Amino acid sequence: MDIDNRVLIVLAPVAIAASWAVFNIGAAALRQVQNFLSREA
């Protein structure tokens, strides 16, 4: 069975946007966790 290429074409921009959001939010979340841990110590 072959994957329909239209599905990949539709989902590719969604996957790129989701990964970009996770990358940006993840960086901010890491900074917050590091700030929290440095205040506790």
mmCIF file of the N, C-alpha and C atoms, coordinates in Angstrom:
data_MODEL
# 
_entry.id   MODEL 
# 
loop_
_atom_site.group_PDB 
_atom_site.id 
_atom_site.type_symbol 
_atom_site.label_atom_id 
_atom_site.label_alt_id 
_atom_site.label_comp_id 
_atom_site.label_asym_id 
_atom_site.label_entity_id 
_atom_site.label_seq_id 
_atom_site.pdbx_PDB_ins_code 
_atom_site.Cartn_x 
_atom_site.Cartn_y 
_atom_site.Cartn_z 
_atom_site.occupancy 
_atom_site.B_iso_or_equiv 
_atom_site.pdbx_formal_charge 
_atom_site.auth_seq_id 
_atom_site.auth_comp_id 
_atom_site.auth_asym_id 
_atom_site.auth_atom_id 
_atom_site.pdbx_PDB_model_num 
ATOM 1   N N  . MET A 1 1  ? 0.839  -1.189 0.000  1.00 0.00 ? 1  MET A N  1 
ATOM 2   C CA . MET A 1 1  ? 0.000  0.000  0.000  1.00 0.00 ? 1  MET A CA 1 
ATOM 3   C C  . MET A 1 1  ? 0.882  1.250  0.000  1.00 0.00 ? 1  MET A C  1 
ATOM 4   N N  . ASP A 1 2  ? 0.524  2.172  -0.827 1.00 0.00 ? 2  ASP A N  1 
ATOM 5   C CA . ASP A 1 2  ? 1.292  3.405  -0.950 1.00 0.00 ? 2  ASP A CA 1 
ATOM 6   C C  . ASP A 1 2  ? 0.556  4.541  -0.242 1.00 0.00 ? 2  ASP A C  1 
ATOM 7   N N  . ILE A 1 3  ? 1.304  5.371  0.449  1.00 0.00 ? 3  ILE A N  1 
ATOM 8   C CA . ILE A 1 3  ? 0.693  6.517  1.139  1.00 0.00 ? 3  ILE A CA 1 
ATOM 9   C C  . ILE A 1 3  ? 0.279  7.559  0.102  1.00 0.00 ? 3  ILE A C  1 
ATOM 10  N N  . ASP A 1 4  ? -0.904 8.121  0.301  1.00 0.00 ? 4  ASP A N  1 
ATOM 11  C CA . ASP A 1 4  ? -1.381 9.175  -0.581 1.00 0.00 ? 4  ASP A CA 1 
ATOM 12  C C  . ASP A 1 4  ? -0.571 10.443 -0.311 1.00 0.00 ? 4  ASP A C  1 
ATOM 13  N N  . ASN A 1 5  ? 0.065  10.977 -1.342 1.00 0.00 ? 5  ASN A N  1 
ATOM 14  C CA . ASN A 1 5  ? 0.940  12.132 -1.170 1.00 0.00 ? 5  ASN A CA 1 
ATOM 15  C C  . ASN A 1 5  ? 0.176  13.383 -0.765 1.00 0.00 ? 5  ASN A C  1 
ATOM 16  N N  . ARG A 1 6  ? -1.112 13.437 -1.079 1.00 0.00 ? 6  ARG A N  1 
ATOM 17  C CA . ARG A 1 6  ? -1.902 14.614 -0.710 1.00 0.00 ? 6  ARG A CA 1 
ATOM 18  C C  . ARG A 1 6  ? -1.978 14.778 0.803  1.00 0.00 ? 6  ARG A C  1 
ATOM 19  N N  . VAL A 1 7  ? -2.016 13.653 1.517  1.00 0.00 ? 7  VAL A N  1 
ATOM 20  C CA . VAL A 1 7  ? -2.056 13.711 2.977  1.00 0.00 ? 7  VAL A CA 1 
ATOM 21  C C  . VAL A 1 7  ? -0.777 14.358 3.493  1.00 0.00 ? 7  VAL A C  1 
ATOM 22  N N  . LEU A 1 8  ? 0.359  13.982 2.933  1.00 0.00 ? 8  LEU A N  1 
ATOM 23  C CA . LEU A 1 8  ? 1.635  14.569 3.363  1.00 0.00 ? 8  LEU A CA 1 
ATOM 24  C C  . LEU A 1 8  ? 1.706  16.047 3.032  1.00 0.00 ? 8  LEU A C  1 
ATOM 25  N N  . ILE A 1 9  ? 1.183  16.423 1.871  1.00 0.00 ? 9  ILE A N  1 
ATOM 26  C CA . ILE A 1 9  ? 1.212  17.832 1.468  1.00 0.00 ? 9  ILE A CA 1 
ATOM 27  C C  . ILE A 1 9  ? 0.352  18.674 2.411  1.00 0.00 ? 9  ILE A C  1 
ATOM 28  N N  . VAL A 1 10 ? -0.767 18.120 2.858  1.00 0.00 ? 10 VAL A N  1 
ATOM 29  C CA . VAL A 1 10 ? -1.649 18.863 3.758  1.00 0.00 ? 10 VAL A CA 1 
ATOM 30  C C  . VAL A 1 10 ? -1.066 18.911 5.171  1.00 0.00 ? 10 VAL A C  1 
ATOM 31  N N  . LEU A 1 11 ? -0.481 17.810 5.619  1.00 0.00 ? 11 LEU A N  1 
ATOM 32  C CA . LEU A 1 11 ? -0.014 17.745 7.004  1.00 0.00 ? 11 LEU A CA 1 
ATOM 33  C C  . LEU A 1 11 ? 1.369  18.351 7.213  1.00 0.00 ? 11 LEU A C  1 
ATOM 34  N N  . ALA A 1 12 ? 2.153  18.516 6.166  1.00 0.00 ? 12 ALA A N  1 
ATOM 35  C CA . ALA A 1 12 ? 3.514  19.038 6.313  1.00 0.00 ? 12 ALA A CA 1 
ATOM 36  C C  . ALA A 1 12 ? 3.525  20.448 6.923  1.00 0.00 ? 12 ALA A C  1 
ATOM 37  N N  . PRO A 1 13 ? 2.747  21.410 6.419  1.00 0.00 ? 13 PRO A N  1 
ATOM 38  C CA . PRO A 1 13 ? 2.781  22.737 7.049  1.00 0.00 ? 13 PRO A CA 1 
ATOM 39  C C  . PRO A 1 13 ? 2.299  22.717 8.501  1.00 0.00 ? 13 PRO A C  1 
ATOM 40  N N  . VAL A 1 14 ? 1.325  21.866 8.804  1.00 0.00 ? 14 VAL A N  1 
ATOM 41  C CA . VAL A 1 14 ? 0.839  21.760 10.175 1.00 0.00 ? 14 VAL A CA 1 
ATOM 42  C C  . VAL A 1 14 ? 1.939  21.212 11.078 1.00 0.00 ? 14 VAL A C  1 
ATOM 43  N N  . ALA A 1 15 ? 2.651  20.203 10.601 1.00 0.00 ? 15 ALA A N  1 
ATOM 44  C CA . ALA A 1 15 ? 3.735  19.623 11.393 1.00 0.00 ? 15 ALA A CA 1 
ATOM 45  C C  . ALA A 1 15 ? 4.870  20.619 11.575 1.00 0.00 ? 15 ALA A C  1 
ATOM 46  N N  . ILE A 1 16 ? 5.182  21.388 10.548 1.00 0.00 ? 16 ILE A N  1 
ATOM 47  C CA . ILE A 1 16 ? 6.246  22.391 10.659 1.00 0.00 ? 16 ILE A CA 1 
ATOM 48  C C  . ILE A 1 16 ? 5.849  23.459 11.673 1.00 0.00 ? 16 ILE A C  1 
ATOM 49  N N  . ALA A 1 17 ? 4.610  23.929 11.613 1.00 0.00 ? 17 ALA A N  1 
ATOM 50  C CA . ALA A 1 17 ? 4.148  24.952 12.552 1.00 0.00 ? 17 ALA A CA 1 
ATOM 51  C C  . ALA A 1 17 ? 4.145  24.416 13.983 1.00 0.00 ? 17 ALA A C  1 
ATOM 52  N N  . ALA A 1 18 ? 3.717  23.187 14.162 1.00 0.00 ? 18 ALA A N  1 
ATOM 53  C CA . ALA A 1 18 ? 3.686  22.603 15.506 1.00 0.00 ? 18 ALA A CA 1 
ATOM 54  C C  . ALA A 1 18 ? 5.089  22.450 16.066 1.00 0.00 ? 18 ALA A C  1 
ATOM 55  N N  . SER A 1 19 ? 6.031  22.013 15.249 1.00 0.00 ? 19 SER A N  1 
ATOM 56  C CA . SER A 1 19 ? 7.397  21.849 15.739 1.00 0.00 ? 19 SER A CA 1 
ATOM 57  C C  . SER A 1 19 ? 8.024  23.197 16.060 1.00 0.00 ? 19 SER A C  1 
ATOM 58  N N  . TRP A 1 20 ? 7.723  24.211 15.273 1.00 0.00 ? 20 TRP A N  1 
ATOM 59  C CA . TRP A 1 20 ? 8.233  25.560 15.541 1.00 0.00 ? 20 TRP A CA 1 
ATOM 60  C C  . TRP A 1 20 ? 7.678  26.087 16.869 1.00 0.00 ? 20 TRP A C  1 
ATOM 61  N N  . ALA A 1 21 ? 6.390  25.861 17.109 1.00 0.00 ? 21 ALA A N  1 
ATOM 62  C CA . ALA A 1 21 ? 5.777  26.302 18.367 1.00 0.00 ? 21 ALA A CA 1 
ATOM 63  C C  . ALA A 1 21 ? 6.383  25.570 19.549 1.00 0.00 ? 21 ALA A C  1 
ATOM 64  N N  . VAL A 1 22 ? 6.571  24.270 19.424 1.00 0.00 ? 22 VAL A N  1 
ATOM 65  C CA . VAL A 1 22 ? 7.173  23.495 20.514 1.00 0.00 ? 22 VAL A CA 1 
ATOM 66  C C  . VAL A 1 22 ? 8.598  23.971 20.767 1.00 0.00 ? 22 VAL A C  1 
ATOM 67  N N  . PHE A 1 23 ? 9.327  24.265 19.709 1.00 0.00 ? 23 PHE A N  1 
ATOM 68  C CA . PHE A 1 23 ? 10.703 24.759 19.852 1.00 0.00 ? 23 PHE A CA 1 
ATOM 69  C C  . PHE A 1 23 ? 10.726 26.079 20.619 1.00 0.00 ? 23 PHE A C  1 
ATOM 70  N N  . ASN A 1 24 ? 9.860  27.021 20.231 1.00 0.00 ? 24 ASN A N  1 
ATOM 71  C CA . ASN A 1 24 ? 9.843  28.334 20.888 1.00 0.00 ? 24 ASN A CA 1 
ATOM 72  C C  . ASN A 1 24 ? 9.322  28.253 22.317 1.00 0.00 ? 24 ASN A C  1 
ATOM 73  N N  . ILE A 1 25 ? 8.235  27.538 22.520 1.00 0.00 ? 25 ILE A N  1 
ATOM 74  C CA . ILE A 1 25 ? 7.661  27.422 23.862 1.00 0.00 ? 25 ILE A CA 1 
ATOM 75  C C  . ILE A 1 25 ? 8.587  26.609 24.758 1.00 0.00 ? 25 ILE A C  1 
ATOM 76  N N  . GLY A 1 26 ? 9.224  25.600 24.197 1.00 0.00 ? 26 GLY A N  1 
ATOM 77  C CA . GLY A 1 26 ? 10.152 24.777 24.978 1.00 0.00 ? 26 GLY A CA 1 
ATOM 78  C C  . GLY A 1 26 ? 11.331 25.583 25.479 1.00 0.00 ? 26 GLY A C  1 
ATOM 79  N N  . ALA A 1 27 ? 11.856 26.478 24.667 1.00 0.00 ? 27 ALA A N  1 
ATOM 80  C CA . ALA A 1 27 ? 12.982 27.309 25.089 1.00 0.00 ? 27 ALA A CA 1 
ATOM 81  C C  . ALA A 1 27 ? 12.563 28.225 26.238 1.00 0.00 ? 27 ALA A C  1 
ATOM 82  N N  . ALA A 1 28 ? 11.395 28.832 26.136 1.00 0.00 ? 28 ALA A N  1 
ATOM 83  C CA . ALA A 1 28 ? 10.909 29.698 27.210 1.00 0.00 ? 28 ALA A CA 1 
ATOM 84  C C  . ALA A 1 28 ? 10.630 28.890 28.473 1.00 0.00 ? 28 ALA A C  1 
ATOM 85  N N  . ALA A 1 29 ? 10.083 27.710 28.314 1.00 0.00 ? 29 ALA A N  1 
ATOM 86  C CA . ALA A 1 29 ? 9.793  26.864 29.476 1.00 0.00 ? 29 ALA A CA 1 
ATOM 87  C C  . ALA A 1 29 ? 11.085 26.435 30.167 1.00 0.00 ? 29 ALA A C  1 
ATOM 88  N N  . LEU A 1 30 ? 12.097 26.118 29.394 1.00 0.00 ? 30 LEU A N  1 
ATOM 89  C CA . LEU A 1 30 ? 13.381 25.758 29.996 1.00 0.00 ? 30 LEU A CA 1 
ATOM 90  C C  . LEU A 1 30 ? 13.972 26.915 30.787 1.00 0.00 ? 30 LEU A C  1 
ATOM 91  N N  . ARG A 1 31 ? 13.878 28.126 30.239 1.00 0.00 ? 31 ARG A N  1 
ATOM 92  C CA . ARG A 1 31 ? 14.378 29.294 30.966 1.00 0.00 ? 31 ARG A CA 1 
ATOM 93  C C  . ARG A 1 31 ? 13.624 29.477 32.284 1.00 0.00 ? 31 ARG A C  1 
ATOM 94  N N  . GLN A 1 32 ? 12.313 29.298 32.261 1.00 0.00 ? 32 GLN A N  1 
ATOM 95  C CA . GLN A 1 32 ? 11.533 29.449 33.487 1.00 0.00 ? 32 GLN A CA 1 
ATOM 96  C C  . GLN A 1 32 ? 11.920 28.398 34.514 1.00 0.00 ? 32 GLN A C  1 
ATOM 97  N N  . VAL A 1 33 ? 12.115 27.169 34.077 1.00 0.00 ? 33 VAL A N  1 
ATOM 98  C CA . VAL A 1 33 ? 12.503 26.100 35.006 1.00 0.00 ? 33 VAL A CA 1 
ATOM 99  C C  . VAL A 1 33 ? 13.875 26.398 35.588 1.00 0.00 ? 33 VAL A C  1 
ATOM 100 N N  . GLN A 1 34 ? 14.802 26.859 34.757 1.00 0.00 ? 34 GLN A N  1 
ATOM 101 C CA . GLN A 1 34 ? 16.134 27.184 35.257 1.00 0.00 ? 34 GLN A CA 1 
ATOM 102 C C  . GLN A 1 34 ? 16.075 28.340 36.251 1.00 0.00 ? 34 GLN A C  1 
ATOM 103 N N  . ASN A 1 35 ? 15.270 29.352 35.981 1.00 0.00 ? 35 ASN A N  1 
ATOM 104 C CA . ASN A 1 35 ? 15.114 30.462 36.918 1.00 0.00 ? 35 ASN A CA 1 
ATOM 105 C C  . ASN A 1 35 ? 14.512 29.985 38.234 1.00 0.00 ? 35 ASN A C  1 
ATOM 106 N N  . PHE A 1 36 ? 13.524 29.116 38.151 1.00 0.00 ? 36 PHE A N  1 
ATOM 107 C CA . PHE A 1 36 ? 12.880 28.600 39.361 1.00 0.00 ? 36 PHE A CA 1 
ATOM 108 C C  . PHE A 1 36 ? 13.876 27.803 40.187 1.00 0.00 ? 36 PHE A C  1 
ATOM 109 N N  . LEU A 1 37 ? 14.654 26.952 39.527 1.00 0.00 ? 37 LEU A N  1 
ATOM 110 C CA . LEU A 1 37 ? 15.608 26.124 40.256 1.00 0.00 ? 37 LEU A CA 1 
ATOM 111 C C  . LEU A 1 37 ? 16.746 26.959 40.841 1.00 0.00 ? 37 LEU A C  1 
ATOM 112 N N  . SER A 1 38 ? 17.148 28.011 40.155 1.00 0.00 ? 38 SER A N  1 
ATOM 113 C CA . SER A 1 38 ? 18.236 28.837 40.684 1.00 0.00 ? 38 SER A CA 1 
ATOM 114 C C  . SER A 1 38 ? 17.756 29.675 41.878 1.00 0.00 ? 38 SER A C  1 
ATOM 115 N N  . ARG A 1 39 ? 16.481 30.013 41.945 1.00 0.00 ? 39 ARG A N  1 
ATOM 116 C CA . ARG A 1 39 ? 15.952 30.741 43.100 1.00 0.00 ? 39 ARG A CA 1 
ATOM 117 C C  . ARG A 1 39 ? 15.867 29.847 44.314 1.00 0.00 ? 39 ARG A C  1 
ATOM 118 N N  . GLU A 1 40 ? 15.550 28.587 44.101 1.00 0.00 ? 40 GLU A N  1 
ATOM 119 C CA . GLU A 1 40 ? 15.396 27.652 45.219 1.00 0.00 ? 40 GLU A CA 1 
ATOM 120 C C  . GLU A 1 40 ? 16.731 27.331 45.861 1.00 0.00 ? 40 GLU A C  1 
ATOM 121 N N  . ALA A 1 41 ? 17.799 27.301 45.099 1.00 0.00 ? 41 ALA A N  1 
ATOM 122 C CA . ALA A 1 41 ? 19.097 26.877 45.618 1.00 0.00 ? 41 ALA A CA 1 
ATOM 123 C C  . ALA A 1 41 ? 19.800 27.931 46.414 1.00 0.00 ? 41 ALA A C  1 
# 
